[in-house]
């Protein structure tokens, strides 16, 4: 009997362990691109131009300030994604039923004891078949991490981590600053890249010229790819959904967690504006917005019965 579907499904999870090791290589690749760009922009071209005097020195200063500012924000956001736990299900988590509403309230805390046996009569309480634990709303199992992740978006090999409730903002900021940095580096190096195709002589050692050429190509490629990825995630944030949920709800015209663009944005970035562009949250937002913790989410009252 021909069973290609079963074989393909098995092969997908066969490589989950390999993806963990691949992530470490990806971190080195990211740092390698940063290193090549730093050498080309700072050490090879604009750093030496600081001592030339006049307008060239002023332009070089502006370029270096912009480059280093964006680089700091990029690396800060990147390692925040890498080192921040996306959010796991607490071992003592359990929902409770509100008798008046006949609904399930997502609650957590030390006052709730572990639930060892499922309650199949309650259709709205979901259980993970692999973890054998209750799954909070918007929670999904990651086969690479081997656990359920709160508001899981996807597992990203570039950050060796899942992207979920507690590090999604940091991931978006990483994309944002990567796009800005790679776009600016591409523009900074464009005149020197075009010089490769001119008839005149090009100043610099062969290694410096090769690094400049490579840095331009890499940054252009990253800028184009990250731009499309960032546009996609901007659309997801505006609808208060994740990559997984966008696939799951594609047949549903209404989404219970869509609270309007402003509130949807605040569910990821918080309400304090001065924290929007840094990979951190204010104490006020962490205290007032349970969605940032990944266990409870505000939703439309008329769609409260909707659940996956």
C-alpha positions as a printed NumPy array, in Angstrom:
array([[  0.   ,   0.   ,   0.   ],
       [  1.279,   3.488,  -0.893],
       [  1.579,   5.619,   2.271],
       [  3.639,   8.648,   1.226],
       [  1.607,  10.988,   3.471],
       [  2.565,   9.039,   6.592],
       [  6.209,   8.9  ,   5.571],
       [  6.358,  12.65 ,   4.917],
       [  4.719,  13.468,   8.253],
       [  7.248,  11.282,  10.069],
       [ 10.178,  12.855,   8.218],
       [  9.187,  16.356,   9.353],
       [  9.663,  15.49 ,  13.021],
       [ 12.698,  13.354,  12.31 ],
       [ 14.742,  16.543,  11.835],
       [ 13.564,  18.366,  14.989],
       [ 16.736,  17.42 ,  16.878],
       [ 18.873,  18.592,  13.968],
       [ 17.162,  21.978,  14.054],
       [ 18.431,  22.566,  17.593],
       [ 22.028,  22.183,  16.431],
       [ 21.37 ,  24.257,  13.318],
       [ 20.328,  27.169,  15.517],
       [ 23.8  ,  27.564,  16.975],
       [ 25.22 ,  27.795,  13.463],
       [ 22.634,  30.473,  12.644],
       [ 23.791,  32.628,  15.558],
       [ 27.335,  32.44 ,  14.229],
       [ 26.045,  33.336,  10.765],
       [ 24.243,  36.418,  12.113],
       [ 27.387,  37.504,  13.972],
       [ 29.412,  36.796,  10.833],
       [ 27.232,  39.112,   8.725],
       [ 27.523,  41.776,  11.441],
       [ 31.304,  41.332,  11.472],
       [ 31.658,  41.608,   7.692],
       [ 29.45 ,  44.704,   7.659],
       [ 31.389,  46.276,  10.524],
       [ 34.705,  45.712,   8.788],
       [ 33.477,  47.165,   5.497],
       [ 31.646,  50.205,   6.886],
       [ 33.677,  51.138,   9.969],
       [ 37.205,  49.797,   9.549],
       [ 37.603,  49.926,   5.789],
       [ 35.696,  52.989,   4.548],
       [ 34.065,  55.447,   6.942],
       [ 36.376,  55.066,   9.933],
       [ 39.487,  56.208,   8.017],
       [ 37.404,  58.995,   6.422],
       [ 37.027,  60.669,   9.823],
       [ 40.58 ,  62.003,   9.558],
       [ 40.235,  63.356,   6.015],
       [ 38.692,  66.645,   7.148],
       [ 35.931,  68.787,   5.68 ],
       [ 32.628,  67.441,   4.418],
       [ 33.936,  63.877,   4.124],
       [ 34.66 ,  63.767,   7.865],
       [ 31.198,  65.102,   8.688],
       [ 29.48 ,  62.538,   6.457],
       [ 31.606,  59.76 ,   7.938],
       [ 30.647,  60.848,  11.455],
       [ 26.93 ,  60.791,  10.635],
       [ 27.245,  57.37 ,   8.999],
       [ 29.148,  55.885,  11.939],
       [ 26.708,  57.272,  14.53 ],
       [ 23.728,  55.855,  12.642],
       [ 25.47 ,  52.531,  12.031],
       [ 26.458,  51.997,  15.675],
       [ 23.087,  53.136,  17.057],
       [ 21.164,  50.689,  14.889],
       [ 23.711,  47.957,  15.531],
       [ 23.284,  48.282,  19.306],
       [ 19.489,  48.115,  18.992],
       [ 19.716,  45.174,  16.576],
       [ 21.975,  43.124,  18.855],
       [ 19.994,  44.069,  21.961],
       [ 16.758,  42.912,  20.325],
       [ 18.385,  39.804,  18.869],
       [ 19.83 ,  38.484,  22.107],
       [ 16.611,  39.392,  23.928],
       [ 14.806,  36.966,  21.607],
       [ 17.516,  34.334,  22.006],
       [ 17.701,  34.514,  25.816],
       [ 14.048,  35.204,  26.726],
       [ 11.785,  32.238,  27.392],
       [  8.766,  32.605,  25.074],
       [  6.523,  31.297,  27.85 ],
       [  5.685,  27.793,  28.996],
       [  2.602,  26.406,  30.696],
       [  2.995,  26.574,  34.512],
       [  2.918,  23.074,  36.043],
       [  0.022,  24.086,  38.325],
       [ -2.038,  25.809,  35.645],
       [ -5.712,  24.937,  35.317],
       [ -8.776,  26.784,  34.028],
       [-11.936,  27.063,  36.082],
       [-15.536,  27.165,  34.941],
       [-17.573,  30.297,  35.58 ],
       [-21.006,  28.934,  36.522],
       [-22.908,  32.106,  35.588],
       [-21.288,  32.42 ,  32.164],
       [-20.927,  28.711,  31.548],
       [-17.49 ,  29.553,  30.244],
       [-13.873,  28.786,  30.999],
       [-11.744,  31.437,  32.645],
       [ -8.019,  31.128,  32.051],
       [ -6.466,  31.435,  35.492],
       [ -3.073,  30.65 ,  36.894],
       [ -1.251,  30.959,  40.172],
       [ -0.141,  29.004,  43.171],
       [ -3.703,  28.572,  44.42 ],
       [ -4.446,  26.185,  41.563],
       [ -3.292,  22.626,  42.068],
       [ -2.081,  20.39 ,  39.264],
       [ -4.761,  18.657,  37.245],
       [ -3.719,  15.076,  36.602],
       [ -6.785,  13.748,  34.792],
       [ -8.518,  15.283,  31.786],
       [-12.149,  16.369,  31.904],
       [-13.505,  15.265,  28.543],
       [-16.973,  16.6  ,  29.348],
       [-15.686,  20.177,  29.086],
       [-15.116,  20.686,  25.368],
       [-13.452,  24.048,  25.777],
       [-10.588,  22.744,  27.903],
       [ -7.837,  21.637,  25.546],
       [ -5.147,  19.06 ,  26.309],
       [ -1.845,  18.505,  24.59 ],
       [ -1.529,  14.947,  23.338],
       [  2.258,  15.072,  23.63 ],
       [  2.685,  16.923,  26.945],
       [ -0.487,  15.472,  28.491],
       [ -1.126,  18.882,  30.077],
       [ -3.877,  21.44 ,  29.781],
       [ -3.298,  23.912,  26.953],
       [ -4.15 ,  27.542,  27.743],
       [ -5.785,  29.629,  24.998],
       [ -3.577,  30.343,  21.98 ],
       [ -1.004,  27.796,  23.172],
       [  0.605,  25.266,  20.815],
       [  3.092,  22.436,  21.105],
       [  6.556,  22.949,  19.596],
       [  8.108,  19.699,  18.421],
       [ 11.568,  21.263,  18.321],
       [ 11.457,  22.568,  21.909],
       [  9.478,  19.531,  23.059],
       [  6.904,  21.52 ,  25.047],
       [  3.844,  23.723,  24.735],
       [  4.589,  27.414,  24.133],
       [  2.245,  30.237,  25.092],
       [  0.866,  32.125,  22.066],
       [  3.37 ,  30.332,  19.876],
       [  4.064,  32.024,  16.543],
       [  6.787,  29.748,  15.171],
       [ 10.102,  28.146,  16.045],
       [ 12.887,  30.283,  14.59 ],
       [ 16.239,  28.63 ,  13.908],
       [ 17.807,  32.08 ,  13.525],
       [ 17.288,  32.77 ,  17.237],
       [ 17.528,  29.148,  18.482],
       [ 14.238,  29.671,  20.257],
       [ 10.506,  29.669,  19.889],
       [  8.792,  32.976,  19.252],
       [  5.89 ,  33.248,  21.671],
       [  3.984,  35.479,  24.067],
       [  6.934,  36.755,  26.078],
       [  9.463,  37.424,  23.316],
       [  7.324,  38.2  ,  20.243],
       [  7.867,  41.958,  20.663],
       [ 11.628,  41.405,  20.813],
       [ 11.465,  39.335,  17.624],
       [  9.569,  42.078,  15.791],
       [ 12.06 ,  44.693,  16.963],
       [ 14.887,  42.457,  15.755],
       [ 13.281,  42.367,  12.306],
       [ 12.689,  46.118,  12.379],
       [ 16.24 ,  47.076,  13.318],
       [ 17.688,  44.459,  10.976],
       [ 15.75 ,  46.016,   8.104],
       [ 16.948,  49.523,   8.993],
       [ 20.559,  48.438,   9.502],
       [ 20.866,  46.34 ,   6.364],
       [ 19.115,  48.974,   4.24 ],
       [ 21.437,  51.723,   5.459],
       [ 24.549,  49.575,   5.033],
       [ 23.416,  48.779,   1.495],
       [ 23.05 ,  52.507,   0.762],
       [ 26.369,  53.335,   2.447],
       [ 28.214,  50.762,   0.347],
       [ 26.341,  51.313,  -2.926],
       [ 28.846,  53.825,  -4.391],
       [ 31.733,  51.478,  -3.637],
       [ 29.831,  48.509,  -5.071],
       [ 29.15 ,  50.411,  -8.302],
       [ 32.835,  51.284,  -8.489],
       [ 33.585,  47.603,  -9.093],
       [ 31.938,  47.926, -12.507],
       [ 33.644,  51.164, -13.494],
       [ 36.767,  51.473, -15.598],
       [ 38.752,  53.458, -13.03 ],
       [ 41.081,  52.101, -10.377],
       [ 39.643,  51.32 ,  -6.944],
       [ 41.562,  52.269,  -3.83 ],
       [ 42.08 ,  49.643,  -1.169],
       [ 43.602,  46.215,  -0.681],
       [ 42.105,  43.187,  -2.458],
       [ 40.804,  41.785,   0.865],
       [ 39.104,  45.07 ,   1.762],
       [ 37.483,  45.29 ,  -1.675],
       [ 36.283,  41.699,  -1.489],
       [ 34.819,  42.298,   1.984],
       [ 33.041,  45.431,   0.788],
       [ 31.548,  43.546,  -2.162],
       [ 30.444,  40.666,   0.085],
       [ 28.983,  43.016,   2.712],
       [ 26.911,  44.815,   0.089],
       [ 25.487,  41.598,  -1.371],
       [ 24.69 ,  40.105,   2.053],
       [ 23.024,  43.244,   3.38 ],
       [ 20.965,  43.699,   0.225],
       [ 19.778,  40.083,   0.418],
       [ 18.882,  40.38 ,   4.102],
       [ 17.097,  43.715,   3.59 ],
       [ 14.878,  42.31 ,   0.851],
       [ 14.015,  39.114,   2.718],
       [ 13.425,  40.794,   6.08 ],
       [ 11.217,  43.443,   4.455],
       [  8.727,  40.817,   3.269],
       [  8.832,  38.996,   6.587],
       [  8.255,  42.218,   8.545],
       [  5.286,  43.171,   6.358],
       [  3.722,  39.781,   7.036],
       [  4.141,  40.12 ,  10.802],
       [  2.838,  43.696,  10.758],
       [ -0.34 ,  42.306,   9.216],
       [ -0.536,  39.618,  11.919],
       [ -0.087,  42.176,  14.714],
       [ -2.798,  44.423,  13.244],
       [ -5.236,  41.503,  13.452],
       [ -3.95 ,  40.248,  16.848],
       [ -3.066,  36.832,  15.509],
       [ -0.022,  34.621,  15.056],
       [  1.348,  32.698,  12.111],
       [ -0.198,  29.465,  13.411],
       [ -3.539,  31.105,  14.202],
       [ -3.678,  32.777,  10.795],
       [ -3.57 ,  29.311,   9.263],
       [ -6.097,  27.865,  11.714],
       [ -8.683,  30.624,  11.358],
       [ -8.483,  31.034,   7.592],
       [-11.967,  29.533,   7.256],
       [-13.43 ,  31.716,  10.042],
       [-14.583,  35.243,   9.068],
       [-14.404,  36.551,  12.656],
       [-11.614,  36.398,  15.209],
       [-12.42 ,  36.754,  18.897],
       [ -9.095,  38.41 ,  19.799],
       [ -9.277,  41.161,  17.173],
       [ -9.824,  44.256,  19.357],
       [ -8.985,  46.905,  16.761],
       [ -5.576,  47.909,  15.456],
       [ -4.602,  50.16 ,  18.36 ],
       [ -5.456,  47.65 ,  21.087],
       [ -4.022,  44.794,  19.024],
       [ -0.725,  46.678,  18.8  ],
       [ -0.757,  47.277,  22.567],
       [ -1.278,  43.557,  23.196],
       [  2.243,  43.028,  21.821],
       [  4.123,  46.282,  22.444],
       [  2.389,  47.567,  25.589],
       [  0.741,  50.921,  26.23 ],
       [  3.758,  52.982,  27.347],
       [  5.081,  54.662,  24.204],
       [  8.671,  55.165,  25.379],
       [  9.03 ,  51.365,  25.595],
       [  7.685,  50.625,  22.121],
       [ 11.066,  50.65 ,  20.365],
       [ 13.178,  48.895,  22.996],
       [ 13.11 ,  45.174,  23.905],
       [ 11.603,  45.704,  27.358],
       [  8.271,  46.386,  29.052],
       [  7.292,  48.876,  31.699],
       [  6.333,  47.571,  35.128],
       [  2.915,  49.134,  34.619],
       [  2.251,  47.16 ,  31.444],
       [  3.453,  43.896,  32.984],
       [  1.108,  44.472,  35.903],
       [ -1.944,  45.664,  33.936],
       [ -1.787,  43.515,  30.805],
       [ -2.042,  39.751,  31.381],
       [ -1.697,  39.149,  27.618],
       [  2.009,  39.954,  27.944],
       [  2.36 ,  36.963,  30.28 ],
       [  0.642,  34.678,  27.785],
       [ -2.119,  33.051,  29.846],
       [ -5.109,  35.406,  29.583],
       [ -6.307,  37.47 ,  26.651],
       [ -9.114,  40.024,  26.315],
       [-11.598,  39.13 ,  23.615],
       [-14.847,  40.269,  22.066],
       [-17.802,  39.322,  24.343],
       [-19.978,  38.273,  21.405],
       [-17.301,  35.811,  20.239],
       [-16.237,  34.379,  23.605],
       [-17.494,  30.94 ,  22.674],
       [-15.071,  30.726,  19.747],
       [-11.996,  28.604,  20.471],
       [ -9.674,  26.284,  18.579]])
